[in-house]
Amino acid sequence: MMQHQLPYPTWEERWHPLREEWVIVAAHRQGRPWLGATAPAAAPPPRAYDPTCYLCPGNQRISGAQNPNYSSVYVFDNDHPCVGPESPEPAPAPPPYRTRRAEGLARVICYSPRHDITLPQLEVAEIAAIVQVWQGQTFDLGQRPEVQQVLIFENKGEVVGVSNPHPHGQIYATNFTWKTFDTEREAMSRYQRHEGRSLMADIIAAEQRDGRRVLFEDAYSIAFVPYFARYAYEVYVVPKRGVAHLHQLGSAEVESLARALKDVTVRFDNLWQQPFPYVMPLHQAPTDGGDYRDYHAFIGFLPPLRRPNTLKYLAGPEIGGGNFLSDTAPEATAAELRAVPTQHYSQL
């Protein structure tokens, strides 16, 4: 008897060329019953200005410093950084253990003076201004001799531990590099040596040929759910021109990247008609003066939800076995995102 064929793969492994590891796709698991906790009661809608918010213009922060009455993007040194310029020298560790100083600078980027909006609700020009700040911060901090890498990211949503909904991101400029980007850098360099081509350029070409996972594309940028996605709604936003750092992009490329970011984040929110949580890191090369011509910078979105109020928990396969198990096929989640409108639901 002929068995019913599901439209997407139900059990297979897909090679993640940037992380050089296998991702297990088990799309048939997405419909399994969920007996977890229900969502908490909805909070009252936020206001454009919150007198209790330490990120709003004119308000006092926890440290006692007062914010200026800023009207656009505002950057300041984090009052409670995880790394600092004067970290103490750690005590020596006995073999086989090792220790070293974790030194650096931590900053906060307020995207807007408004407390009641998020990235997808900003205009393209406002998002472009944020990208320009990313560029300037990467360049300026990367010029410091003690800084080896500039990590810029946004955590959005309570489920990823964000306690303040004011739209903001963070910067860590550190005296060390980060493992994820080290792995990507080595993979890209090895691919260039062996194949004579750019790995990210080949990934982009593969996504263009397939087409099903592409969410946005213009002359300068492309956004897609990668073939090897680990999280259900993982998305890459990539400048088509290969640059190691975003500050190498020109004005037209910045505007394009802003349009792509707007498109993707609006789709996220429109999918379930609610603010969509994610972790958004900027993938850039180190700033230690090395040769990183093979590295292709991009922006990643790692959303923790696989359904409304249902988290993607890391358990046995991921934590114990070390390989991600994806409950959804990238083609299916891309189809969901492609089907939603690109005007924010709050403005419809």
N, C-alpha and C positions, 0 to 999 in steps of 0.2 A: 504494500500500500504506500502511495506517495505521501510523504509527510508535508505538513504545511510549512512553507518557507517564510521565516521572518524577514522583514525588509532590511534589517541591519544585522551585522555579525553578533552572535550571542556568546561566543567563547573563543577568543583568540588572543594572541600576544602581538603587540605592535612595538617596534623598536623606536625608542626616543633618541634621535641622533644627537641632540644637544646634551642630554644627560648621560648618554651611552648606557641605557638600561631598558629593560622590557617593561611595558605597561600591559596589564591583563585587562581585556575588554570583555565584560560579562553582562551584556545589555539586558539579558532576560531577568536579572536581579532587580531591575528598577521597579517592577510592579509588586515586589514582595510586601507583605503587610508590615505596618509600622505601628508599634504600640508605645512609642515614646511620649514624652511630655508634650502637652499642647502649648501653643504660643501664649506668652503673657498678654494681659490686657493691653490694648493700645494706649500709648501715652498721648496726652493732649498735643495738638499740633504746635510745632515750634513757632516762635515769633521772629520777625526780622531782626529785632534786637532783644537780647536777653540780659537783664542787669546782673544776673548771677553767673554769666558765662565769662570765664577768664580769657577767652579768645576774641570776644567782641570788642569793637573799637571803643577806646576811652576807659575800658574797665581795668581794674587792678588784677594782676596775676597772683598766683599763689606765693611767688617769691617776694611780692610787694611792689615789683615793677609795674608801671602803668602803660597800657597800650596807647599809642597815638590814635587819633581819629582817622585811621587809614581809610582810603576809598577804593583801593584796588588790592593787589596781592601784597601781603605783608609777611616778612620773614624776621624771626628773632631767635636768639640762642635759647635752647630748651632750658627751662628752669630746673628740671630734674633729669639730666641726661644719663643715658646708660654708659656713655664713654665721655671722658673729659680730657683736657689738655695736660692735666697734672696728675695722672693716675699713679698710685704708689708702685714701687718696685716690689713684685711678689716675692715671697720667701722661696728659696730654691727647693725643688722637689727631688726626692730620691729616685734613682733609676728603678724601673724604666720610664718613670713619669717625667714630664717636661712642663715648664710654665714660661709665660712671657707676658709683658705688659699689654693691656688693651687700652690704647690711647686714641683720642680723637676729639672731634667736635660734633655736637648734636644741635640741630636747628628745627624749628617748626615753620611751615609755610601755610599761612591762612589764605585760602583761595579767594575769599570774598568777605567784605564787611558784613554781609547778611548771614544771619544765624539759621535761617529757615530754608536754605536751599542746599543742593549738592551739585557735584560736578555736571551731571547731565542736564541740570536746569540752567546752567550758565550759557551765555551766548558764545558762539565760536570765537569771537574776538577776545572774550574773557578767558577762555581756555587757552588760546594762543598766548596770552600774557603769562599764564601759568607755565607753559612750555618754555617761554623765554626766560623766566626765573629759574627753571630747571637748568637751562643752558648756562646762565650766568653763574649760578651756584656751583655747578660742576666744574666750570672753567676756573673760577676764582679759588675755590677750595683745592682743586686739583693742582694748582700752582704751588701750594705749600709743600716744602720738602718733606715734612713729616707725614703727609697724607698719601697713602697708597691707593685708596679707592674711595669714591663718593657713591654712597648708596642712597637713592631717593625712593620713597615709597609712600603709599597711602593705605591705611587700614580703615575700612568703612563698615560700620554696623556693629551693634552690640555683640553679635555672635562671634566676632573676631576680637572682642575685648575693648572696643572703643567706648569710652565713658562720656565723651563730649561730642555731640552731633554737629557742632560747627564745622563747616567744610575745611579740612586741612590735611596736609601731608607732613612728612618728616624727612630729615636729611641726617645721615651718619657719614662723617668724613673721618676715616680711620687709618691707623698705622698698620693695618693688615688688609688683606683681600678676603673676599667672601667665597666660600666653597662652591656655591652654585655657579658663580661666574667663572671661577677657576676651571671647573669641569667643562663649561661651555667653551671657554677660550681654548682649552686643550683640544676639544673635539673639533672646533672650527679650524684650528691650525693643522691638525692631523688630516682632516678632510681635504684641505687646500693642497697639502703636500702630496697626498696619494691620488687625488682625483684631478688636481689642477683647476678646481672651480671652488666658488664660495658655497659653503654648506647652506647658509641662509638663503642665498639666491636660488639654490636648487630646491629648497623647501617652498619658497614662494612660487617657483615655476610649477612644482607638483600640485600645489593648492590651486593655482590658476587653471591647470589642465583639468583637474577634477571639477572644480567650481562649486560643489555642493556645500562646502564648509566656509566659503568666502562670504563675509558679512558686508564689507565695504572695500571699495577700490577706486582710486583715481590715478592721476599721472604720477603721484609722488609717494603714496602710502597704500597699504593693504592691511585689512583686518580679517582674521579667520579663526575658527576653532581648529586647532592643529589636529592632524591625522592621529597623533600620538597623545592626545589630551589625557591628562591624569584626573583632573576634576571635571565634573559634568559640563560646566559652562565655561571652561578655560578658554581664553581668547588671547591671541597675540596681535598687537598693533605694531606694524613694522614699516619704517621708512624703506622705500625700494632701493635707494642708494645706500650702499654699505658704508657706514661710518662707525668708528669705535666709540664716539661720544656724541650725544645729541647736540652739543654746542657747535658741531661741524655742519649742521643743517642750515640752509638758507631760509629766507623769509617765506618763500612760496612753500617750501617743505614743512616749515613750522605750521603755517596755516592749514596745510593738508593734514598734518598729524592731529591738529585740533579738531578738524572736521571728523576724522576717524574716531577720536576719543569721544566726541559728542555722539556720534552714530552708535557706537557700541554701548555706551553707558545708558543711553535712552532705551535701546533695545532691552538691556538688562531690567530696567525699571518697569518697562511696559509688559514684560513677560508675565509677571504676576501682579501688576498694578500696585507695586509697593517699592520702597527704597531697597535696592538690591545690594547685599553686602559682598565685599570682596577684599582681597589683598592685591594691591597693584604695585609691583616693583618695577623700577626702570633698570633694565639690563644693560650695563655699560662696562667698558674695559677699565682696568686699573689706570691710575694717573701717576704711576711711578717712573714714567719716562721710557718704558719698554716699547718694543715694536709690536703693536697690536693691529696691524693692517688687515689681518684675517678676521678680526672680530666685527660682527654686524650687530649694532645696538638695536634694541627693541623694547617695547613695553608689554608686560604680561599682566593678565587678570586671572586671579585664582579665587573664584567664588566658592565658599564653603557649603552652599546649599545645593542639593540635588532635586529638591522639590520644595514648595513653600513650607517653611518651618521644619524642614527635614535636613539635618546636617549630613555631610559626608564625613563619617567618623573614620579615623585612622585606627586600624585594629591589627589583627593577626598578620595578614599579607603585607601591610605597609610597614608597621612598626616591627613586627617579629621577623617577617621574611625579607623586607627591604624592597619589595616591588609593589607599585600601586596597582590596585584592582579597581577599574572604572565600572560603575554600575550602568553606564549609558554608552551608547555608540556616539562618537563625535558627529557623525552625519545626522543623527536624530536630533541632538540638541542644537546643532547649527540650523536645521530646518525650522525648529521652534523659533529661534532668534530671527531668522530671515523673514518669518511670517508676520512678525509684529510691526506696527508702524514706527516710524522714526521721528514722530512728534511726541513729546513727553505727555503721558496720560494726564498730568495735572494741567496741561494747557489745551486739552482737547475740548 
